[in-house]
Amino acid sequence: MKKRALYTFVPVFLMAILFSPLTVSSSSAIITIPPSAFQPIVNCDFRNDGAEIHPEGGNPCLDFHAPVYLPQGVTATKLIFYWRDVSASDNGVCGFFRENHYGGVYTGYGMGYTQGSDLSYSSTTVDLTGALIDYSSGGYFIYCSVPANTMLFSVQLEYTYNTFLAMIFR
């Protein structure tokens, strides 16, 4: 008799979940792109020891990019980059972009700049707009310009995603 009660209970319980109203809950998460993920756009001289990246040598690199792999359907909301800028004249820049599958057409979602010429370590936070991740339209990357006397330490992307929860009533 107990086995039969269990077989009756499970389908009723599953039906309650399937036909109950759903609530949407929004959560956020962060991914970090380390300096070791960044590559120069052209062949040039730079230092990338995994903890920092910066131009050096006779033909210093200024422009770097790194791929970003966020889950399909999430929304990127913030870009945070960590840097040290000792140049009084040049500011670094980092931004979040999508390139379409055919190349050459870019969509920018936000860019931020380094500031100052002191020896302190700092960060810049940029609010991103319209950055719904959809890989059917292209791939995503971080672009950073790192002038002389500037170091890039890491870049973080904050994103939100929805979870659906079934409401079960007694």
C-alpha positions in Angstrom: 0.0 0.0 0.0 2.8 2.4 0.8 4.4 1.9 -2.7 1.1 2.9 -4.3 0.8 6.0 -2.2 4.3 7.1 -3.4 3.4 6.5 -7.0 0.3 8.7 -6.6 2.2 11.4 -4.8 5.0 11.9 -7.3 2.9 12.7 -10.3 0.7 15.0 -8.3 3.8 16.8 -6.9 5.2 17.2 -10.4 1.9 18.5 -11.8 1.9 21.1 -9.0 5.3 22.3 -10.0 4.6 22.3 -13.7 1.4 24.2 -13.5 2.2 26.6 -10.6 3.0 30.2 -11.3 6.7 31.1 -11.8 8.6 33.9 -10.1 11.6 35.5 -11.6 14.6 36.1 -9.4 17.6 38.2 -10.6 21.1 37.4 -9.4 24.5 38.8 -10.2 27.9 37.4 -10.7 31.4 38.6 -11.6 34.1 37.2 -13.9 37.7 38.4 -13.9 39.9 38.6 -16.9 43.5 38.4 -15.8 46.3 40.3 -17.6 47.6 36.9 -19.0 44.5 36.8 -21.2 45.3 40.0 -23.0 47.1 40.0 -26.3 48.5 42.9 -28.3 46.7 44.0 -31.4 49.9 44.3 -33.4 53.4 42.8 -33.1 55.2 45.0 -30.5 57.0 45.0 -27.2 55.2 44.6 -23.8 55.5 42.9 -20.5 52.9 40.4 -19.4 53.9 38.5 -16.3 50.4 37.3 -15.5 49.9 39.9 -12.7 50.3 43.0 -14.8 50.6 44.1 -18.4 52.4 47.2 -19.7 54.3 48.6 -22.7 58.1 48.4 -22.8 61.0 48.1 -25.2 61.8 49.9 -28.4 58.4 49.3 -30.1 56.0 49.5 -27.1 52.5 48.0 -27.4 49.6 50.3 -26.5 46.5 48.4 -27.6 45.4 45.0 -26.2 42.3 42.8 -26.3 41.0 39.8 -24.5 38.1 37.5 -25.4 35.1 37.4 -23.0 32.9 34.3 -22.5 29.8 35.1 -20.6 26.8 32.8 -20.5 24.2 33.2 -23.3 21.3 35.5 -22.3 22.9 37.3 -19.4 23.3 41.1 -19.2 26.7 42.6 -18.6 26.1 45.6 -16.3 29.6 46.8 -15.1 33.2 46.9 -16.2 35.8 47.4 -13.5 39.4 47.7 -14.4 42.4 47.9 -12.0 45.4 50.0 -13.0 48.3 52.2 -12.0 48.9 55.3 -14.1 52.0 57.4 -13.5 51.7 59.3 -16.8 50.6 62.9 -16.4 49.8 63.3 -20.1 48.3 60.0 -21.2 45.3 58.1 -19.8 44.6 54.4 -20.3 41.2 53.2 -21.5 39.2 50.0 -21.3 35.9 49.1 -22.9 33.5 46.2 -23.5 32.7 45.5 -27.2 30.9 43.0 -29.5 32.2 42.3 -33.0 29.8 40.8 -35.5 30.5 37.5 -37.1 31.7 39.1 -40.3 34.3 41.3 -38.6 34.8 45.0 -38.7 31.5 46.1 -37.2 31.8 46.8 -33.5 29.2 47.7 -30.8 30.5 49.4 -27.7 28.7 49.1 -24.4 30.9 51.4 -22.3 34.4 52.7 -21.8 36.3 54.1 -18.9 39.6 55.9 -18.4 42.5 56.0 -16.0 43.2 59.3 -14.3 46.1 60.9 -12.5 49.8 60.6 -12.4 50.5 59.4 -9.0 52.0 56.0 -7.9 48.8 54.7 -6.3 46.8 51.7 -7.5 43.3 52.5 -8.5 40.2 51.2 -10.3 37.6 52.6 -12.6 34.0 51.4 -12.7 31.9 51.8 -15.9 28.2 51.2 -16.2 27.4 49.2 -19.3 24.3 49.8 -21.3 22.4 47.4 -23.6 24.9 44.6 -23.1 22.6 41.6 -23.5 24.8 38.7 -24.4 23.7 37.1 -27.7 26.2 34.9 -29.5 24.0 34.6 -32.6 25.1 38.2 -33.5 28.8 38.1 -32.6 31.6 37.6 -30.1 32.6 39.7 -27.1 35.9 41.2 -26.0 37.6 43.7 -23.7 39.8 46.4 -25.4 42.4 48.3 -23.4 44.8 51.0 -24.4 47.7 51.0 -22.0 50.1 54.0 -22.6 53.6 54.2 -21.4 54.0 54.4 -17.6 50.6 52.8 -17.1 50.0 49.2 -15.9 46.8 47.1 -16.2 46.3 44.6 -13.5 42.9 43.0 -14.2 39.4 43.6 -15.6 36.2 42.4 -14.1 32.7 42.1 -15.7 29.6 42.1 -13.5 26.6 40.5 -15.0 23.0 39.7 -14.1 20.9 36.6 -14.9 17.4 35.5 -14.2 16.4 32.3 -12.4 12.8 31.0 -12.5 11.3 29.5 -9.3 8.0 27.7 -9.1 5.6 28.9 -6.4 4.1 26.0 -4.6 0.9 26.7 -2.6 -0.4 24.6 0.2 
